[in-house]
């Protein structure tokens, strides 16, 4: 499992769609951040490639002081299939450290509310809203799912072979311009930047040999079950093994010569 903070990257933000979400010299760097929690279930396919199901949950918000707009989401959920490639393992370096890029694809479920910061009037919502009889906005309802693609960079350390402590940072691109409940007049990029730390434990589910016939190994199949020993005993008592000629004892052969 992991925990960290996130920040919004898109239209309703002071970053104005720059390459990086925000800098420590911007107010939004400190104000528009929220805790995000996550976890994953994965399997190491090769010594350097891990395939996993990643899940994250957290709120997102942003403020645009130039247009006097702000937005906030409910608890959004990100569910993706991720691929992790350990660069140090690919280079055959024997170390407890790991350095890896992570890329995946999946869905991002969200709902957002947009308002004017000067009047606190709700000016947008997505996907739906509950409205009173007089037209007054009450709350945003429903969730919308959009395609999501996380691209992250991480570093990990294993104090013991089964336990891993890691740090990851990167952005999740969301293929929907209404993540901030604001439709931009021009094409833009929207997503969520996540910075997280966490721990993971690697369980060994290797079955015990002989515990289940489906998992029997070649060595188990070659074990002596007594059939070979019985066959040899029967062969020695019969005409097998001497070309089909009958076997005579030494004493009977001597009697015939006499």
N, C-alpha and C positions, 0 to 999 in steps of 0.2 A: 504494500500500500504506500501511498505518497500523499504529500500535502504541500501547498505552495500558494502563490499569488498569480493573478492574471491581470491583463490590461487589454483594452479594446483597441483595435486598429481599423479605422474606417472614416466615414464622413463626419459624424458627430463626435469630434475629438480635436484637440488643439494640435495634433501632429500633422493635420492637413495631408494625410496620405503620404507621409515620408517613408523612407525605407525602414526605419526603426520606430516603434510605437511612440516612445516619449523619452525624454532625457531628464536627468535629475534637476535641470534648470527650468522645468516646466511644472506648473501647478498640478496638472493632471497626472503627473508621474506619482504624486503622493495621494491625491484625492480619489482617483478613479481606479482603485485596485481592490480586488476582492479575493477572499480565500477560495481555493479550489482543492478538492479532494479527489483522489483517484485510486485505481488499483488495476491489476491485470492478472490474467491466467494465461500462461504460455508454455511452450514446449521447445526445447533446444533441438532443432532439426539437425544441425551440424555443429561442430565445435565453435563456429563463428556466427551462425545464423539462428535467430530465435523468432518464432512465429507466435503471436500473442493476440488475445482479445483485450483491448484497453478500454477502460471506462473512466470518465471524468465528470464531475458535477460542480457547478458554481455559478454565481451571478456575474453579470457583466454590466458596466456602465461607462458613460462618456459624457464630456462637457465640451461644447463649442462656444467659447466666450465671444467669438467674432459675430456669430449669428444669434446669440442668446438662446441656445438650445441645449437640452440635456436629455438623456435617456437612461433607462434602467431595465434590466431583464429580470424575470423570475429565475428560479433555479434551472439552469440549462443543463442538458445531458449530452455528452459526447460518447459515442460507442463506435469504435473503429477496430479493424484488423491491422495490426502493425507488424513491420518487419525490422528487426534490429541486426546490424552487421558489425561485429567486433573487429575493428581494424587491427588491433594488436594481436588478436588470435589469428587473423589471416596472415600476418607477418611471421607467425610461428615464434612469437616472443613468449617465453615462460615468465609470467608475472601475475600478481594478484590484481593488477589494474586492468581496466577495460576502457576503451574509447570507441564510441560507436555513433553512427547516424541512425536515425529512426524515421521511417516513412510508412504511411498507411493510408487507408481509405475507409469511409464509413458514413455515419449520419450524425447530424447535430440538431437536436430538438430545442427550440427556444420560443419565447414570446416576449415582446418588448413594448414599452410605453415611452412616448416622446412628449416633452412639455416645454413651454416657454419659461425661461429662468426669471424673467422680469415680472410676469403675471401669474406664474405657476399654473397656467391653463394648459390642459392636455391638447396637443395639436396633432397627435398621431399615435397609432397603436397597430400591432400586428401579432397574430393574424386576425383575431376578432375581439369584440368588446361588448361589455354589458352596459346598456344605456337606459337611463330612466325615461319615464313617459314624456317628460319635458325636454328630452334630448340631452340631458346632462350625462357626461361620461362617468361611469362608476368604476369599472376595472377592466383590464385586458383578460380575455379568456382564450382557452385553447392553446395548442402547441403546433408549431410547424416544423417539419423535418426537412433538412437540406443536406446535400452531399457535402462531406467534409474531408479534408486531406491534411493530416498533421505532418509537419517536417520539423524534426528536432535533432539536437546534438546532446549527447550525454557522456558522462564519465562515471565509472563505478569502481568499487574496491571490495574485495572478498577477504574479510578477516579470517574466515574459515571457509572451506569449500562450498558449504551449503548456503551460507549467508552472504548477501550482497547489499552494500550501501551505495546509493547512486544519486546523481544530480543531473537534471535534464532541463533544457530550455529550448524553446522554439515556438513556432506559430502554427495555428490550425486555420487553414483557409476554409471559409464557409461560402458555398456557392449560392448566396442569396443577398441581394442588396438591401433587404429590410431587416437585417440583424439589429440595426439601430432604429427601426421603424421610420426611416427617412429614405425616400427615393432620391438618389443623386441624379441631377440632370445629365451627367456624363458617366461613362463606365468607370467603376472604381473597384478597389480591392477591399474586402472586409474579412476580418478574422479576429482571433483571440490569441494573444501572446501569453504562454504559460511558462512559469519558472518554478520547478518543483524539486523537492528532496524526498527520498523514500528508502524503504528497505524491502527486500524480497528474500524468500526462503525457497530453496530447491528441494522438493521432496523426491524420494526414490521409490517409484512404484514398480520396480522390477520384480516379477513373480518368483517365488521360490521354485527351484527345480524339482519337478516331480509332484508339485502341489496340484497341478491341473493337467490332464492329458493334452489339452490344446497347446500348452506351452512346453511340451516335451522337447528336449534337444536331441541332437544326433548322438551324443554320448549316452543319453538315457536309452535310446533305441538299441545301442550296441551292447548294452549290459547282458551278461550271461544269465539267461533265465532257466538253465538246466536242460533245455531241449537238445542242445548240441551234445551234451554228456550222455543223454539217453540214446541219441542216435548212434553214437560211437559204440555203446554197449550192445545195441541190437545188431549192428553191423558185424561186430566180432563174433556174435553167436550165429550169424547166418552166412550165406554164400557171397555176400557183398564184399567188395574190396579185394577179391582174388581172381578177378576175371571170370567169374561164374563157375570156377572149378570147385568141387567139394573139398572141404578141409578134413584132413585125417590127422589123428593124433600119432605121435611117434611110435607108441606101442602097437597100434593097429597096423602100421606100415611094416614093422618088423615081423609081425605074425604072417603077413602075406608073403614076404621073402622066404620065410621058413617053409 
